[in-house]
Amino acid sequence: MHVRWLIALSLACSCAAQDYVVQNSGTAENLRGVSAVSNKVAWASGTHGTYLRTLDGGNSWQAAQVPRAEGLDFRDVEAFSADAAYLLSAGPGEQSQIYKTTDGGKHWTLQFTNRDAKGFFDCMAFWDRAHGIALGDPIDGKFELITTDDGGKHWKQISPGRIPAAVEGEGAFAASGTCIAVQGKANVWFGTGGKVARVFRSTDRGKIWIVAETPIAHGNESSGIFSVAFRDAQHGVIAGGDYKHPEQGGRNLARSDDGGRTWNLWEIAPQSYFSAVAFDPQHGLLAVGAAHAGYTDDIRTKNWVRYSDLDLNAVSLDPTGEAVAVGAKGLVVRFSRPLAPRNRPWKSSPPPATQPQPSLQPDRKNLNPIRSTALMSRSKCPLRIVRDICSRRSSMF
């Protein structure tokens, strides 16, 4: 099946040569959460209590703030329809909260507030509309995990005694809402960073946990695993690196073929820091980060199908294989089918002149924290969308 990725600005004309353009998000807030429900419906989230929703594939985005949440940084959004979505804010103490709407954002219900001053929540994931799990950084040496089985009406803490001890200096990254992943009816994984880079795994919704070492770059507070994705119960990818050195390659991607029990470096090239990864329905994989974005249709390969300079924080794919990605200053781009030949780089078309356009140059004055207090760090990501780089693969579909 011929496949290609296209980042399409919905307000631009449709033409075969157009590969990607920036969508008009209607906001300048930094965005780190995104959830694509279908090729029409998607949600995004960001700073100052901001959330976004589109009902027409990005032809128009509506940006708004959750009432009385202007001081919160929504790092994760999990959506199920045009009406139903959850938001998670990351921050120390009571800045970590979970909200839910069932009417498209007309009303929001505050479902959870972290009352522990030492707590810091990073991300969440849902097996279905009713069953979900959220991850927080270690408190007294144990990661904090809460679950719901009634659509968020009640969130219950998993007993710390069930969770393997954290290593001193180990924590999670609230970079893209993808530091935790679920699959099937009960599988869940989350990745860590700092002094170690490990994957915690449970096959029963968190009752029993097993932890595995990984070869992902680690050793300081700015490096480790930033994103976890599984296409089925056995095959997964973790991504990360060092956010302070986004161009730095090396041990930034790893794969598992045994459900996360063991991890091996993925030697696909080139590599850079990646804050989010996601599988498409045909088992291809899209990775995004502060320096580059890459796509491959086969995770066994050693070269990307496409690899370009894009500064993005998070990405989400809908069931049809189209993707929405978000970044700093309200940046939203859309990847949709089919893919161009492998030897051709992604191309972009500028947004209409009448619409506000994100800066294409790095903005190091407006830097945004993504790291938890557990690691005593605040990550800062510049905005950069510069040039396209041809893929190293020259074969055709």
C-alpha positions in Angstrom: 0.0 0.0 0.0 1.4 3.4 -1.0 1.6 5.6 2.0 3.0 9.1 2.5 2.9 11.7 5.2 1.7 15.2 4.5 1.4 18.1 6.8 -1.5 20.0 5.4 -2.8 23.4 6.2 -6.5 23.1 5.7 -7.0 26.6 4.6 -4.4 26.4 1.8 -5.2 25.1 -1.6 -5.0 21.4 -2.3 -2.1 20.6 -4.6 0.0 17.5 -5.1 3.3 19.3 -4.4 2.3 20.5 -1.0 3.7 18.4 1.8 3.2 20.4 4.9 2.1 23.8 6.2 1.3 25.3 9.5 -2.3 25.4 10.7 -3.8 28.5 12.2 -4.3 27.5 15.9 -5.7 30.8 17.0 -3.3 31.0 20.0 0.3 31.9 20.8 0.4 29.7 23.9 3.0 26.9 24.1 1.3 23.6 23.3 2.5 20.2 24.6 -0.6 18.0 24.6 -2.5 16.7 21.5 -5.1 14.0 21.0 -6.5 13.2 17.5 -9.9 11.4 17.7 -10.5 11.2 13.9 -9.4 12.9 10.7 -11.9 15.7 11.6 -11.8 15.9 15.4 -8.7 16.7 17.5 -7.9 18.5 20.8 -4.7 20.2 22.0 -3.6 21.8 25.2 -1.0 24.1 26.6 0.0 27.0 28.9 -2.3 29.3 30.9 -5.2 26.9 31.0 -5.4 26.7 27.3 -7.1 24.0 25.2 -7.9 23.8 21.5 -10.4 21.8 19.5 -11.1 21.3 15.8 -14.1 19.7 14.2 -13.1 20.0 10.6 -9.6 18.5 10.3 -7.9 21.8 11.2 -9.7 24.2 8.8 -10.5 26.0 12.0 -9.3 25.6 15.6 -11.1 27.1 18.5 -8.9 28.1 21.4 -10.2 28.8 24.9 -9.2 28.7 28.6 -10.6 26.4 31.3 -12.4 28.8 33.8 -10.2 29.5 36.8 -7.4 27.5 35.4 -5.4 30.3 33.9 -2.4 29.5 36.0 -2.2 25.9 35.0 0.0 24.3 32.3 -2.0 21.5 30.5 0.7 19.1 29.4 -1.6 16.3 28.4 -5.0 15.9 26.7 -6.8 12.6 26.1 -9.9 12.9 23.9 -12.6 10.4 22.9 -15.0 12.5 20.8 -15.9 16.0 19.8 -17.5 16.3 23.3 -15.5 14.2 25.7 -11.9 15.0 26.7 -9.6 15.0 29.8 -6.9 17.6 30.6 -3.9 17.1 32.9 -1.9 20.0 34.2 1.7 19.4 35.3 3.3 21.2 38.2 4.3 21.0 41.9 1.6 20.4 44.5 -1.8 21.6 43.6 -0.7 22.7 40.2 -1.2 19.1 39.1 -4.9 18.7 38.3 -7.2 16.7 36.0 -10.3 18.1 34.3 -13.0 16.6 32.2 -15.6 17.9 29.7 -18.5 16.0 28.2 -19.9 18.9 26.2 -17.1 20.0 24.0 -15.6 22.4 26.6 -18.7 24.3 27.5 -18.3 23.0 31.0 -15.3 21.5 32.8 -15.3 19.4 35.9 -12.3 19.4 38.2 -11.8 15.7 39.0 -8.5 15.5 40.7 -6.1 17.9 42.6 -2.8 16.7 43.9 -2.7 17.7 47.6 0.9 16.6 48.3 3.3 19.5 48.1 6.0 17.1 47.0 4.0 15.7 44.1 4.3 16.5 40.5 2.1 14.8 37.8 3.5 14.3 34.3 1.1 12.4 32.0 -1.9 10.2 31.7 -3.4 7.5 29.4 -6.7 5.7 29.0 -7.6 2.2 28.0 -11.1 3.3 27.3 -13.5 6.1 28.3 -13.9 4.8 31.8 -10.5 3.3 32.7 -7.4 5.5 32.9 -4.1 6.0 34.7 -1.9 9.0 35.6 1.7 9.2 36.5 3.5 11.4 39.0 7.1 11.7 40.1 8.5 9.8 43.1 7.4 10.7 46.6 9.5 9.2 49.3 11.2 6.9 46.7 8.1 5.6 44.9 6.4 6.9 41.7 2.9 8.1 42.3 0.2 6.4 40.2 -3.5 7.0 40.3 -6.3 5.1 38.4 -9.9 5.5 37.6 -12.5 3.0 36.5 -15.5 5.3 36.3 -14.5 8.0 33.9 -12.6 10.0 36.4 -15.4 10.4 39.0 -13.0 8.8 41.4 -9.2 8.6 41.2 -7.5 6.1 43.5 -3.8 5.8 44.3 -2.1 2.6 43.6 -0.4 1.4 46.8 3.3 2.5 46.8 4.1 -1.0 48.0 3.2 -2.4 44.6 5.6 -0.2 42.7 9.4 -0.8 42.5 11.5 1.8 44.2 12.8 4.7 42.2 16.5 5.4 42.0 17.6 8.6 43.6 17.4 11.3 40.9 15.0 9.3 38.8 11.8 11.0 37.5 9.5 11.4 34.5 9.2 14.1 31.9 6.1 16.1 31.3 7.2 17.0 27.8 4.4 15.6 25.6 1.9 13.7 27.6 3.4 10.4 26.3 5.7 9.3 29.1 3.0 6.7 29.8 1.3 4.4 27.3 -1.5 1.8 27.5 -2.5 -1.0 25.2 -5.3 -3.6 25.1 -7.4 -3.9 28.2 -4.7 -3.9 30.9 -1.2 -3.3 29.6 0.6 -0.1 30.7 4.2 1.2 30.5 5.9 4.3 31.6 9.4 5.6 31.0 11.8 7.5 33.3 15.0 9.6 33.1 17.7 11.3 35.1 20.3 9.1 36.7 18.7 6.1 35.0 16.4 5.5 32.0 14.0 2.6 32.8 10.6 1.3 31.7 8.1 0.2 34.3 5.6 -2.4 33.0 2.3 -3.8 34.2 -0.1 -6.2 32.5 -2.9 -5.9 35.0 -3.6 -2.1 35.2 -1.0 -1.4 37.8 -1.5 -4.2 40.4 1.9 -5.7 39.7 4.9 -3.9 38.2 8.2 -5.0 36.7 11.0 -2.6 35.8 13.6 -2.9 33.0 16.8 -1.1 32.3 17.1 0.5 28.9 20.1 1.8 26.8 18.5 5.3 26.3 20.9 8.2 27.0 20.7 9.2 30.7 22.9 10.3 33.6 21.8 13.9 34.1 18.6 15.7 34.9 17.9 16.6 31.3 18.2 13.2 29.7 16.2 10.0 29.6 13.0 8.6 28.2 10.5 11.2 27.1 8.0 9.0 25.2 6.6 5.5 25.1 4.5 3.9 22.3 3.3 0.3 21.8 1.7 -0.9 18.6 0.6 -4.1 20.3 1.3 -6.1 23.4 4.8 -7.0 22.3 6.3 -4.3 20.0 7.2 -1.0 21.4 9.5 2.0 21.0 10.9 4.5 23.6 12.3 7.9 22.6 14.2 10.6 24.3 17.7 12.0 24.6 18.9 15.2 26.2 16.6 18.2 25.8 19.4 20.6 26.5 21.2 19.2 23.4 18.3 18.6 20.9 20.7 18.1 17.9 22.7 15.4 19.7 22.3 12.0 18.3 23.2 8.7 19.8 21.2 6.6 22.2 17.8 8.3 21.7 15.6 5.4 20.4 15.2 1.8 21.5 12.8 -1.0 20.6 11.3 -3.9 22.5 9.9 -7.1 20.9 8.9 -8.8 24.1 6.4 -6.4 25.7 9.0 -4.2 27.4 10.9 -6.9 29.3 14.1 -6.0 27.4 15.1 -3.1 25.2 17.7 -2.7 22.4 19.0 0.4 20.8 17.4 1.3 17.5 20.2 2.3 15.1 18.0 4.2 12.7 19.9 7.3 11.4 20.1 10.2 11.8 18.9 10.7 15.4 18.3 13.7 17.6 16.3 14.4 20.8 12.7 13.2 20.4 10.0 14.2 22.9 7.2 12.1 21.3 6.7 9.0 19.2 3.5 7.4 17.8 2.7 4.4 15.6 0.4 4.6 12.6 -2.1 1.9 11.7 0.3 0.2 9.2 3.0 0.0 12.0 5.0 2.9 10.7 6.3 5.3 13.3 6.5 9.1 13.5 8.9 10.8 15.9 9.0 14.5 16.8 11.3 16.7 18.9 12.8 20.2 19.3 15.1 19.8 16.4 13.8 17.2 13.9 10.8 15.0 12.9 11.2 11.6 11.3 9.0 9.0 9.8 9.6 5.4 8.9 7.2 2.7 7.6 9.2 -0.1 9.2 10.8 0.1 12.7 13.3 -2.6 11.6 15.0 -0.2 9.2 18.1 1.8 9.7 17.1 4.9 7.8 14.1 7.3 7.9 11.7 7.5 5.0 11.4 11.2 5.8 13.6 13.4 8.1 13.2 17.1 8.3 13.9 20.1 10.6 10.7 20.7 12.7 10.4 21.9 16.2 7.5 20.0 17.7 6.6 18.9 21.2 3.9 16.2 20.8 2.1 14.2 18.2 -1.0 12.1 18.0 -2.4 9.8 15.2 -6.0 9.1 14.5 -7.4 5.7 13.5 -7.0 6.5 9.8 -3.3 7.2 10.1 -3.4 11.0 9.9 -1.5 12.9 12.6 -1.6 16.2 14.4 1.5 17.7 16.0 2.0 20.7 18.2 4.8 23.0 19.4 5.7 26.3 20.9 3.8 29.6 20.3 0.6 27.9 19.2 2.3 25.8 16.5 0.0 23.2 15.0 0.8 21.0 11.9 -1.1 18.2 10.3 0.3 15.0 8.7 -2.1 13.2 6.4 -2.0 10.6 3.7 -0.6 9.5 1.3 3.2 9.7 1.6 5.5 11.2 -1.1 8.3 9.1 -2.6 11.0 8.2 -0.1 13.7 10.1 -1.8 11.9 13.4 -1.6 12.0 15.6 1.6 8.9 17.0 3.2 8.0 20.4 1.7 6.0 23.1 3.3 3.6 25.8 2.1 3.3 29.0 4.1 0.0 29.8 5.8 -2.1 32.5 4.1 -0.7 36.0 4.7 -3.9 37.0 6.6 -3.3 34.5 9.3 -0.8 34.8 12.2 2.3 32.8 11.6 4.6 31.3 14.2 8.2 32.5 14.1 10.4 30.2 12.1 13.5 31.2 14.1 14.5 29.9 17.5 13.0 31.9 20.4 15.2 31.4 23.4 13.5 34.2 25.4 10.2 32.4 25.8 11.4 29.1 27.2 9.0 26.6 28.8 9.6 24.1 31.6 9.0 20.5 31.0 10.8 18.8 33.8 9.5 17.8 37.2 10.6 19.1 40.5 11.8 15.5 41.3 14.8 16.1 39.1 15.2 19.7 40.2 15.0 20.9 36.6 13.0 23.0 34.2 13.5 22.1 30.6 13.4 24.9 28.0 12.6 24.3 24.3 13.3 26.9 21.6 11.1 27.2 18.5 12.8 26.3 15.3 11.4 25.3 11.9 14.2 25.9 9.4 15.0 23.7 6.4 14.1 20.4 5.0 16.6 17.6 4.9 16.4 14.8 2.3 15.9 11.3 3.6 18.8 9.0 3.3 16.6 6.4 1.8 16.3 6.6 -2.0 14.1 3.5 -2.6 10.5 4.0 -3.8 7.3 2.3 -2.7 
